[in-house]
Amino acid sequence: MKAPHILVVDDEPDVEALISQSFRRKVRKGELFLLFAQDGQQALDVLDDHPDVDIVLSDINMPRMDGLTLLERLNEREDDLRTVMVSAYGDMSNIRTAMNRGAFDFITKPIEFDDLEATIEKTMDHLVMLRKLHAAKDDAEHAHKMLARYFSPNVVETLSQDPNAMLSGERREATFLFTDLENFTPLVEALPPETVVQILNQYLDGLTETIFGYGGTVMKIIGDAVQATFGAPVASEDHAINAVQCALALDDFSQSFQVRMHDKGIPLGQTRIGVNSGTAIIGNFGGQRFFDYTAYGDAVNIAARLEQANKIVGTRICVSENVVEQIPEFNGRPIGTLQLKGKSQTVRTFEPFSPERAKSAAIEAYRGAFNLLEAENEKAKQAFATLVGTFDEDPLAMFHLGRLLSGENGVVIASK
């Protein structure tokens, strides 16, 4: 505990000498620091120069500004101190007034220095406890603000009750989502810096707010790319469906944002999204000094690969079979089976839609053509040619038709 700093406020000339003499040993050892003022106004001036004062020991009856007025003025300030009033024995009316106005304690004149020492010790114990509570509250508020940068509000509320829940690593089943903004780097080189900052901040605000809206955790933002997780740090049985619904909402936002930018003459690219479910080790991997709550594992790497696969097949959202299997009423269509570079495993992939679009004639026709392609039926080429010619431009249908025209068949797609 730090040595108490006490401001004694009294107009009697012998008080300073008596108190200094009584506490001389503690003052000499640095165990106590004493300051003096002769009235309330001078006390306020001293406090302005010495904000480290812990206790104000004030007489009540003084010229210029009395102790009760000083007490009122102290209540108006934000000083972290306590006031102990000194009054003549039997002056209960002023003592009651002082206590009602916020004095912590009182002692009577003539001052018994053993009583004064005990009162100082009691007051300092109270201040130490109070400061610890304030520090804990400040730490909690700081932690809450830090958590709010990464987690959705409901997750923040849960973690605020147990901040250590996310610090230790654990193997967790979750769904991982990656986004990337197409051709943003050339745009950075072409636009003024202030425009780039404004665009990117608006874009990332939209993405993170959307992710938070579906209970996701933003793990990383690198440039224009975002990595998010659903189902950690707070477990959720609906992590897969939440991630897919979020991906669709992200697509809606990014499409509308792109239109707004195009209207301003800024050729913003498409946002590509990859989603995969699986097991990963999740925790803080930033050491003691840096908070880096993230996930490691093959399931995370596959989600990143699926985001990149959109460039090959022409889609904006690509989700794995691991995700689809957890959604009883998945709305979407098959993309194909990706052969991931450097891996022996293949991943069946799908493109999610809203329920309305999933039931449209164009998507039903695509499913029919895809079934022929999967069966390596020679009619697949004609089916996709009809599909491309009948409906609005469909990059995925055009991709499969291009494969068929180049002599490929089946649904296995080599990932670059």
C-alpha positions, 0 to 999 in steps of 0.5 A: 500500500502506498504511503498516505498523502494527507491534507490537513485544513485548519486555521489554528496556528498550532495544529500544523506543528502538533500534527507534524510533531506527532507523525514526524517519524512516519514522515521521516521514513516516507510512510506518511506525507503531510500537506497543510492549508488554513482554510477551504479555498487554500485547500482547493488550491493545494489539491490542484497542485497535489492530485495524489492526496488521499485524505483531507482532514478538515476543521469545520469552523474556518474563515473564508471557506468553512469545512462544510462548504469545502466538503460540498466543493470536494463532492463536485470534483473527481478527486479520488480521496476521502474526507475526515472532519474535525469538530469540537466535542458535542458539536453533533449538528455540524457532524451530522451535516458533514456525514450527510454531505459525504464525509467518510468519518469524523474525529473530535477536538482536542485531537487524540492522536491514537484515534487520529492514526486509527482513523487514517488507517481505517480510511486508507484501508477503505480507499485501497479496497475501493481503488481495487474495485475501480481497477477491476471495473476498469479492467472489465470494461477494457476487456469488454471493449477489446472483446467487442472488436472480435466477437458478436454482442451475445458472445461478448456478454458470455465471455465477460463473465469468464474472460479466461475461457478463450485463452487456453487452446481447445480442439473444437468443432466449428465452421470457418468462413473466409472472404476476399475482395477481388482485384483490390490491390490494383485499386489501391495503387490507382486511388488516393490514399484517403479514398482507399481508407474510406472505402476499405473501412466502410466495406470491413465495417459492413462485413464485421457487423454482418458476421456479428449479426449471425453470432460469428467471431472475427479472427483476422482481418488482413487487408481486405480479407476477413477470417471468421469462425462460428461456434467458438469461443462459445459453442453453438449447435447451429454453427454451420447454418449460421455461417451459411446464412451469414455468407448469403448476407455478406454476399448481399452486402458486398453486391450492394456495396459494389453497386454503390462504388460503381455509381461513384466510378470506382470499379470495386471487384466481387467478394468471394466467400469460402465456408467449411466445417470441421475440427480445429485447435482454437485459442489465443496463439499470440503469447503473453503480449499479443492477443491473437485468438485464431484457429489452426487445422485442416478444416480452416485451410480447406475453408480458405481454399474454397474461397479461392476456388470461386475464382476457378468455377465462377461462383461467389460462395463455395461451401463444403459438403461438411457444411451442407450435411449439417443443414437439413434443408440446405438451399443451393446447388452442387458445384463439383468435387474439388481436388485440392492442390497438395492433398489426396482428399477431394471436397464436394462443394455447393453454392448456397442460395435463398430458398426462392432462388433455389427453387427457380427454373434455372437452378432446377435445370442446372441440377438436371444438367449436373446429374448428367455430368456426374453420371458422365452422360454424353447428354450433359454437353447439350444440357449445359449448352441449352442451360446457358442459352436459355437463362441469364448468364450463369458463370458456373454453368458456363464453366462446366460447359467450357470443361465439356467442350474441351473434352473433360467430363465428370464433376471432379475439378482440379484446384489450382 
